Structures are given as C-alpha cells and as structure tokens.
Amino acid sequence: MEQLDFNGAVAYIDSFLRFGSKLGLKHITMLLQKLGNPQDQLKFIHVAGTNGKGSTCAYIANILQCAGYKTGLFISPYVLDFRERFQINGQWIEKEKLAHYTSIVKAAVETMERQDWPTEFELITAIAFVYFLNEGCDVVVLEVGLGGRFDSTNVIKTPLCSVICSISFDHTDILGDTIEQIASEKAGIIKEGGKTVCYPQPFEAARKVIRKTAMNKHNAFVLVDPQQVRVESESLSGTKMQYRQFSLTLKLPGVHQPLNAATAIEAILQCALPVPDTAIETGIGQTVFPARCEVLRHQPPVILDGAHNLDGVTDLVGVLSQLEQKCVAIMGMMRDKDANGVLKILSPYFEKIITVTVSNPRSFSAAELKAVAQNYCGDVTAAPDVSSAAAMALCAGLPVCACGSFYFASEIRPFLL
C-alpha cells in the first residue's frame, strides 16, 4: 500500500472533485464493502436539515464528550480547515492520521472499476468511517452533506437517533421545489425501528412529512416543543435560557439557537445513553461554532455568518437587530443562491455593501453581486479581493457583517480577526 503524506492525501482527495456530485449509495456501498464496512461497527447520531445542522451537531458532540464518551464529529462543509471535517473530542484529525487513513481508502478505491470510483464527498465519508472506527469512538455525530435519502452518509444502519433540523428551500434543483419534496429527501435518513427527533419546523407541511415517515418506519417520534423553551436574556455574547429542567447559557447568538439546543438535548435523551444533566448543561455552554453568527470583535462588533438561504438569514437578522448602528456588509455568494431574497431581508441593516468574488467556480463575481446589491443599497462597492474588502470595512468605524456563504466565511475570517 502506498503511504501518502498529508499534502499528497489532500491532493488525492481533491482529485475526485472532477467526478462531481452524484446522489446515490451504489458507489459508497461498494467502497465500504472493500473496507470491511466500518460504518456497521459504529454508533451514530445522524443529523439532516437545511439550517442548524452544524450547531446542533456541535451541541450533541460536546454533550457526549462532557459525559465521558469518545465522540466523533463529521461535519460539512468545513469553515477553517479541511481537517475540521473529522473531529474526535473537539480535536481535528492530525495531518499524519489523515494521510494514513486516506492511504487505506485509496488502496481500496484502486481495486474498484474506474466507473465505480466514488465522488469526493463519498471518499471523505469513507475516510471518516475508517478513522472513527480505528480510533475507537464510542459515538459518532454524523452530519448529512446534501439532502438525506441519497447522501453518502445514509449508508449507515439504524442510528441511535435520527435528527431533522429546520427545513426550508435550498438546493431545489436537486431536492425538489416544494417543501414536501425537500422534507421527504431529508426524512430519508429515518431508518426502520429507530428514534427520530424533529426541530419545530417553520413549515407545517415539512412537519407532517417527517412525522409520517417516522411512523411508517416504526420510530419513536419527538417533536421539540417551543413552549418549553424559555429565553431569559439574549445579546451578542449569547443567550441564557431554560429548557425542561436545564439551565443553559449559549455562547452561540441567534434566535434559532435555543431551539437548536433543545433539539440536541432531545436527541441525547432519546439515545438512552447515560448522560448526567451536568454534562448537558456544560456541553451546551461550551459550544462554539465558526461562521454561525460568530462575533469576532466587540468594539465595534464584527460578525461572521455563513447563512446563504432565506431561512438561515433570519438568525442573522436577529443578531443585527441588536446593534445600535447599521453595518458595513461584506458579501460573497454562490450563483445558485437567492441573492435578491437574501439582500431584501438583510439590506435594511446595511449602511454600505462591499461585494467580493469567492474562490469557487460557482461564485458570483464581485461585479455581478454588486449589480444585484445596488437594487437594495445606495452605497455598493466591488472589492478586488477578500483582504481589500476586509480592510475597507474595518476602517469605516461601523459594525461589520461578513456573510453570504460558508466558502466566503472561510476565506475572509482570517482578515477579520
């Protein structure tokens, strides 16, 4: 077996981008069979949804870690570093281990027919399963990449719990253009005889689809009750709240975070793992997550958010509405997102907008996004690059909000710290 170094492993993984995104379980199933089906020897909490998946996964993983479980966390997309995708007890995978486990999976891929080779995300998923098994994880918190039913993570058997976070319109070209179709795809992670926890959906139609799927699959079904969530105070520094018997302090700001935290708690309770109340309160209180209404500076505030769809930006609105002044916004977005819809919601909080081109082939150019933004704001500038945009915004003496895409958040974050 050829042993890759770290740079070789990343280059090998990146080389599979050319295979694009192919929803379906055929190729990942074949690859995992070659690897001895590591996923069948792991315990999972499987998390799908349009918004809130990342923070809900982080809450769950931190609670389990505080309860003494060796906890794997697989997230998509990453914000700070590729290794962020694979975490155990809050630590990213070491470079040497990523190289080692990628080498193992590469050897298996090379025994397959070329037409059956995996996509990049399937390859990453296989690496994650091998890593978590060989490192002895007690539980893995597994975030769905796209959709649910045909996502490569859905190759697992019945998990300890299936979690469905907030569902709204996104990736409609792949998942369907009605909320029922999208909910059906997300609910595809629900397995026979399992347990399902559902965020209190903004669309009743989504709630009905998820409940029906859970019933058809003979699942215990828990719908989080917003009436049990009691918010005592909220600010840019976080939220104090009560849920059931728990007194919680959330570091993550945003109007949806109390419900995300409640969803995470219900998932823990449904798993029937021994978890003391103190682990739940401590785990929730320790949770931070980059680019989820992340406050990077306080005087004046600098906020970084990766939300890119209409439902996701409502959390950001809740944070921006707490500011005493309008912001300088720095925006980079993908062409397949509703830039007009996002700007219509956010622009009342923006004094000036600086647009940038994200280093992604799907990105709006700075000039294209400027043309859209000018419909909503009288002061719009297209910046030549991310660092220039950050410098322009920070010198204005106003609050700064960088938003529009997780890809963009990853690029600009170092320039805003």
C-alpha positions in Angstrom: 0.0 0.0 0.0 1.3 3.4 -1.0 1.7 5.6 2.1 0.7 9.2 1.3 1.9 12.2 3.2 -0.5 14.9 4.2 -0.2 17.1 1.1 -0.5 14.0 -1.1 -3.6 12.9 0.8 -5.3 16.3 0.3 -4.3 16.4 -3.4 -5.7 12.8 -3.8 -9.0 13.8 -2.2 -9.2 17.0 -4.3 -8.6 15.0 -7.5 -12.0 13.4 -7.0 -13.8 16.8 -7.4 -13.8 16.0 -11.1 -16.4 13.3 -10.5 -18.9 16.0 -9.4 -21.8 15.2 -7.1 -23.8 12.1 -7.8 -26.5 11.4 -5.3 -26.9 7.7 -4.6 -25.5 4.9 -2.4 -24.2 2.5 -5.0 -20.5 3.6 -5.1 -20.1 4.4 -1.4 -21.6 1.0 -0.6 -19.1 -0.8 -2.9 -16.2 1.2 -1.5 -17.2 0.5 2.1 -17.6 -3.3 1.4 -14.0 -3.2 0.2 -13.0 -1.6 3.6 -14.9 -4.2 5.7 -18.0 -2.0 6.3 -16.5 0.1 9.1 -19.8 2.0 9.5 -21.6 -1.1 10.7 -19.3 -1.3 13.7 -20.0 2.3 14.9 -22.9 4.0 16.7 -24.3 7.2 15.2 -26.5 10.1 15.7 -27.5 11.2 12.2 -28.4 14.8 11.6 -30.1 16.2 8.5 -31.8 19.6 7.7 -31.4 22.8 5.8 -30.3 25.1 8.6 -28.9 24.5 12.1 -27.3 21.1 11.3 -23.8 22.3 12.2 -24.6 23.9 15.5 -26.9 21.1 16.5 -24.2 18.5 15.8 -21.7 20.6 17.8 -24.1 20.7 20.8 -24.7 17.0 20.7 -21.0 16.2 20.3 -20.0 18.5 23.2 -22.6 17.0 25.5 -21.4 13.4 24.8 -17.8 14.5 25.3 -18.6 16.0 28.6 -20.4 12.8 29.6 -17.1 10.9 29.0 -17.8 9.4 25.6 -15.1 9.4 22.9 -17.1 11.3 20.4 -16.5 11.6 16.7 -17.9 14.5 14.7 -18.2 14.6 10.9 -19.3 18.0 9.5 -20.0 19.5 6.1 -18.9 22.0 5.0 -15.8 23.0 6.9 -15.0 26.6 7.6 -11.5 27.0 8.9 -9.5 24.0 7.6 -10.2 20.8 5.7 -9.3 18.7 8.8 -12.2 20.3 10.6 -14.5 17.8 8.9 -13.1 15.0 11.0 -13.1 15.6 14.8 -12.7 13.5 17.9 -13.5 15.1 21.2 -13.3 18.5 19.6 -9.8 18.0 18.0 -9.3 18.0 14.3 -7.7 14.9 12.7 -3.9 15.0 12.8 -2.2 15.5 9.5 -0.4 12.2 9.8 -3.6 10.3 10.6 -5.5 11.9 7.7 -2.6 10.8 5.4 -2.7 7.3 6.9 -6.4 6.7 6.6 -6.6 8.3 3.2 -3.9 5.8 2.1 -6.0 2.9 3.3 -9.1 4.1 1.5 -7.0 4.9 -1.7 -5.9 1.3 -1.7 -9.5 0.1 -1.6 -10.5 2.5 -4.4 -7.8 1.2 -6.7 -9.3 -2.3 -6.5 -12.6 -0.9 -8.0 -13.6 -0.5 -11.6 -12.9 3.1 -12.8 -16.6 3.7 -13.5 -17.4 2.8 -9.9 -15.0 5.2 -8.3 -16.5 7.5 -5.6 -17.1 11.2 -5.7 -15.1 13.5 -3.4 -17.7 13.5 -0.7 -18.1 9.7 -0.8 -14.3 9.4 -0.5 -14.3 11.7 2.5 -17.2 9.9 4.1 -15.3 6.5 3.8 -12.2 8.1 5.3 -14.3 9.3 8.2 -15.8 5.9 9.0 -12.3 4.2 8.9 -10.9 6.9 11.1 -13.6 6.9 13.7 -13.6 3.1 13.9 -9.8 2.7 14.2 -9.6 5.5 16.8 -12.2 3.7 19.0 -15.1 6.2 19.0 -18.0 5.4 21.3 -20.4 7.5 19.3 -20.2 9.5 16.0 -22.3 12.6 15.4 -22.8 12.4 11.6 -23.9 15.5 9.6 -25.6 14.9 6.3 -23.8 16.5 3.3 -26.8 17.2 1.0 -30.4 16.1 1.3 -30.5 12.8 3.2 -32.0 9.9 1.3 -29.2 9.6 -1.3 -26.5 11.3 0.7 -23.4 9.1 1.2 -23.7 9.2 5.0 -27.1 7.4 4.6 -25.3 4.1 4.1 -25.4 3.6 7.9 -27.8 1.2 9.6 -30.4 2.4 12.1 -28.6 5.0 14.3 -29.1 5.8 18.0 -31.2 8.7 16.8 -32.1 10.5 13.5 -32.4 14.2 13.9 -34.1 16.5 11.4 -33.2 20.2 11.9 -35.0 23.2 10.3 -36.1 22.6 6.7 -36.6 25.3 4.1 -35.9 25.9 0.5 -32.4 25.2 -0.7 -30.8 23.0 -3.4 -34.2 22.9 -5.1 -32.6 21.8 -8.3 -31.6 18.6 -6.6 -34.0 18.0 -3.8 -37.3 19.3 -5.3 -39.1 22.7 -5.5 -41.8 22.0 -2.9 -41.3 21.9 0.9 -42.9 18.4 0.9 -40.3 17.1 -1.6 -37.4 18.6 0.3 -38.7 17.2 3.6 -39.1 13.8 2.1 -35.5 13.8 1.0 -34.3 14.9 4.4 -36.5 12.4 6.1 -34.9 9.7 4.0 -32.3 9.3 6.9 -35.0 7.8 9.1 -34.4 4.0 9.5 -36.7 1.2 10.5 -37.2 0.8 14.2 -35.2 3.8 15.2 -35.9 7.1 17.0 -36.5 10.5 15.4 -36.2 13.9 16.9 -37.6 16.8 14.9 -36.9 20.6 15.2 -40.2 22.5 15.4 -40.4 23.1 11.6 -41.3 26.5 10.2 -43.4 24.8 7.6 -46.3 22.5 8.8 -46.1 20.6 5.6 -42.5 19.6 6.4 -43.5 18.5 9.9 -46.3 16.3 8.5 -43.9 14.5 6.1 -41.3 13.9 8.8 -43.9 12.6 11.3 -45.5 10.3 8.7 -42.1 8.9 7.6 -41.2 8.2 11.2 -44.5 6.5 11.9 -44.1 4.4 8.7 -40.7 3.3 9.8 -41.9 2.5 13.3 -39.9 5.1 15.0 -40.4 6.8 18.3 -41.1 10.4 17.3 -40.3 13.5 19.3 -41.2 17.0 18.1 -39.4 19.7 20.1 -42.0 21.9 21.8 -41.1 25.6 21.6 -43.3 26.3 24.5 -40.8 24.6 26.8 -38.0 26.9 25.6 -37.8 30.0 27.9 -35.3 32.6 26.9 -34.3 34.8 29.8 -31.8 37.1 28.1 -30.0 37.4 24.8 -27.2 39.5 23.5 -24.2 39.4 21.1 -22.4 37.5 23.9 -25.0 34.7 23.9 -28.3 33.6 25.4 -29.5 32.5 28.8 -32.4 30.0 28.7 -34.3 27.3 30.4 -35.4 24.0 28.7 -37.1 21.2 30.7 -35.0 21.0 33.9 -31.9 22.5 32.3 -30.5 26.0 32.9 -28.4 26.8 29.9 -26.0 29.5 28.7 -25.5 29.5 24.9 -22.4 31.1 23.5 -23.8 31.0 20.0 -26.0 34.1 19.4 -29.1 33.9 17.2 -32.9 33.5 17.5 -32.8 29.8 16.3 -30.1 28.7 18.7 -32.3 28.0 21.7 -34.4 25.6 19.5 -31.3 24.0 18.1 -30.0 23.4 21.6 -33.4 22.0 22.6 -33.3 19.7 19.6 -29.8 18.5 20.6 -30.9 17.8 24.1 -33.9 15.7 22.9 -31.6 13.7 20.7 -29.4 13.0 23.7 -32.4 11.9 25.8 -33.7 9.6 23.0 -30.3 7.9 22.6 -30.8 6.2 26.0 -27.1 6.7 26.8 -26.2 7.5 30.4 -25.7 11.3 30.3 -25.9 13.4 33.5 -27.7 16.7 33.5 -24.5 18.5 34.2 -22.9 17.2 31.0 -25.9 18.6 29.1 -25.6 22.0 30.6 -21.8 22.1 30.4 -21.7 20.7 26.8 -24.2 23.3 25.6 -22.4 26.1 27.4 -19.0 25.2 25.9 -20.3 25.0 22.3 -18.8 27.5 19.8 -19.0 27.2 16.1 -17.2 29.3 13.4 -19.3 31.3 11.0 -22.6 30.8 12.7 -23.4 34.4 13.7 -19.9 34.4 15.1 -18.8 37.6 16.9 -15.1 38.1 16.1 -14.8 41.5 17.7 -17.0 43.6 20.0 -15.9 47.2 19.7 -17.3 47.8 17.1 -18.9 44.4 16.5 -17.6 42.2 13.7 -20.0 39.4 12.8 -19.3 36.5 10.5 -22.1 34.3 9.2 -22.3 31.6 6.5 -26.1 31.6 6.0 -27.0 31.6 2.4 -30.7 30.9 2.2 -33.8 32.8 3.3 -34.5 30.8 6.4 -30.9 30.9 7.5 -30.5 34.7 7.3 -33.4 35.2 9.8 -31.0 34.1 12.6 -28.6 36.8 11.4 -31.3 39.4 11.3 -32.0 38.7 15.0 -28.3 39.4 15.8 -28.1 42.5 13.5 -31.3 44.0 15.1 -29.4 44.2 18.4 -26.9 46.6 17.0 -27.1 50.3 17.6 -25.9 51.2 14.2 -26.2 49.9 10.6 -23.3 47.7 9.4 -20.8 47.7 6.6 -21.6 44.4 4.9 -19.0 42.3 3.1 -20.8 39.8 0.9 -19.8 36.8 -1.3 -22.4 34.4 -2.6 -22.8 31.4 -4.9 -24.7 31.9 -8.1 -27.2 29.2 -7.3 -28.4 31.1 -4.2 -31.2 33.6 -4.0 -29.1 36.8 -3.7 -32.2 39.0 -4.2 -34.1 37.3 -1.5 -31.1 37.4 1.0 -30.4 41.1 0.2 -34.1 42.1 0.6 -34.0 40.7 4.1 -30.6 41.9 5.2 -30.2 45.3 3.4 -32.2 47.3 6.0 -29.4 46.7 8.4 -26.6 47.7 6.0 -25.2 51.2 5.5 -22.8 50.1 2.8 -22.2 46.8 1.0 -18.8 45.6 -0.3 -19.0 42.6 -2.7 -16.3 40.1 -3.4 -15.7 37.1 -5.7 -15.3 33.9 -3.7 -12.7 31.4 -4.8 -15.2 28.9 -6.0 -16.3 28.3 -9.6 -20.0 28.7 -8.5 -19.4 32.2 -7.1 -21.0 35.4 -8.3 -18.2 37.8 -9.4 -17.9 40.9 -7.3 -19.3 42.9 -10.2 -22.3 40.6 -10.7 -23.2 40.7 -7.0 -22.7 44.5 -6.9 -25.3 44.8 -9.7 -27.8 42.9 -7.6 -27.0 44.7 -4.4 -27.4 48.1 -5.9 -31.2 47.4 -6.1 -31.2 47.3 -2.3 -28.5 49.7 -1.1 -27.3 53.1 -2.4 -23.6 52.5 -1.4 -22.1 49.4 -3.0 -18.5 48.7 -3.9 -17.0 45.7 -5.7 -13.7 44.9 -4.0 -10.7 43.4 -5.9 -10.1 40.7 -3.4 -11.1 39.4 0.1 -8.3 41.1 2.0 -9.1 44.5 0.4 -12.7 44.1 1.3 -11.9 43.4 4.9 -9.6 46.4 5.2 -12.2 48.7 3.6 -14.9 47.5 6.1 -12.8 47.6 9.2 -11.6 51.2 8.7 -15.1 52.5 8.4 -15.7 52.7 12.1 -19.0 50.9 11.9 -20.1 47.4 12.8 -19.1 44.9 10.2 -21.1 41.9 8.9 -19.5 39.4 6.6 -22.0 37.0 5.1 -23.4 35.1 2.1 -21.6 31.7 2.0 -19.6 29.3 4.2 -17.0 29.3 1.4 -16.7 33.0 1.7 -16.7 32.9 5.5 -13.7 30.5 5.4 -11.8 32.9 3.1 -12.4 36.2 4.9 -12.3 35.1 8.6 -8.5 35.4 9.0 -8.6 39.0 7.8 -11.3 40.0 10.3 -9.8 38.6 13.5 
